[in-house]
Amino acid sequence: MTEYTIALSSVTTAARAKELLRQSGIDARITRLLPGMTEKGCAWGDSFFAAMEREQIEMLLRRGRVRYSEVFSTQMKRHGGERGR
């Protein structure tokens, strides 16, 4: 599973994107971004986990006419350690 963050210019746009994601079955949360995280300096983001490719997320946003600047992703790592010691 991958964690995504969509960089957005305003909290209003973040709320619209969150609703669009919710309609697609994705539970997102609105977050504040640090000043240097994006080239355009976007201050808001929506973060969520999904088993989708970045291109699918971007297509969903374009279809919903949500303007965004970037989509970041972080792959979750699985640990293969022993259980129940």
C-alpha positions as CSV (number, residue, x, y, z in Angstrom):
1,M,0.0,0.0,0.0
2,T,1.2,3.5,-0.8
3,E,0.8,6.7,1.2
4,Y,0.0,9.7,-1.0
5,T,0.0,13.4,-0.4
6,I,-1.6,15.8,-2.9
7,A,-0.3,19.4,-2.7
8,L,-3.0,21.9,-3.0
9,S,-3.1,25.7,-3.0
10,S,-6.0,26.3,-0.5
11,V,-7.9,24.6,2.3
12,T,-11.0,25.0,0.1
13,T,-9.4,23.0,-2.7
14,A,-8.1,20.4,-0.1
15,A,-11.7,20.0,1.1
16,R,-13.0,19.5,-2.5
17,A,-10.3,16.9,-3.2
18,K,-11.0,15.1,0.1
19,E,-14.7,14.8,-0.9
20,L,-13.8,13.5,-4.3
21,L,-11.5,10.9,-2.8
22,R,-14.2,9.9,-0.3
23,Q,-16.6,9.4,-3.2
24,S,-14.0,7.0,-4.6
25,G,-13.8,5.0,-1.4
26,I,-10.5,6.7,-0.1
27,D,-10.4,8.1,3.4
28,A,-8.1,11.2,3.2
29,R,-7.1,13.8,5.8
30,I,-6.4,17.4,5.2
31,T,-2.8,18.4,6.2
32,R,-0.6,21.4,6.4
33,L,2.5,21.2,4.3
34,L,5.9,22.6,5.3
35,P,7.0,25.7,3.3
36,G,9.7,24.1,1.2
37,M,7.9,20.8,0.4
38,T,6.7,21.9,-3.1
39,E,8.1,24.0,-5.9
40,K,5.0,26.2,-5.9
41,G,4.9,26.6,-2.2
42,C,1.5,24.9,-1.7
43,A,0.5,25.1,2.0
44,W,-2.3,22.4,2.1
45,G,-2.5,18.8,1.2
46,D,-4.6,15.7,1.4
47,S,-2.9,12.6,2.7
48,F,-4.2,9.0,2.4
49,F,-3.3,5.4,1.8
50,A,-4.3,3.7,-1.4
51,A,-3.5,0.7,-3.5
52,M,-3.5,2.8,-6.7
53,E,-0.8,4.1,-9.0
54,R,0.0,7.8,-9.0
55,E,-1.4,8.2,-12.5
56,Q,-4.8,6.8,-11.4
57,I,-4.9,9.4,-8.6
58,E,-4.0,12.2,-11.0
59,M,-6.6,11.1,-13.5
60,L,-9.2,11.1,-10.7
61,L,-8.3,14.7,-9.7
62,R,-8.4,15.8,-13.4
63,R,-11.8,14.2,-13.9
64,G,-13.0,16.0,-10.8
65,R,-11.5,19.3,-12.0
66,V,-9.4,19.6,-8.8
67,R,-6.3,21.8,-9.4
68,Y,-3.2,20.4,-7.7
69,S,0.5,21.1,-8.0
70,E,2.1,17.7,-7.1
71,V,1.3,14.2,-5.9
72,F,3.9,12.7,-3.5
73,S,4.1,9.0,-2.7
74,T,5.8,6.9,0.0
75,Q,5.8,3.1,-0.3
76,M,5.0,1.2,2.9
77,K,7.7,-1.3,3.8
78,R,6.8,-4.7,5.1
79,H,8.9,-6.2,7.9
80,G,9.6,-9.9,7.6
81,G,10.6,-10.6,11.2
82,E,9.4,-13.5,13.3
83,R,6.2,-13.2,15.3
84,G,5.3,-14.4,18.8
85,R,8.7,-14.8,20.4
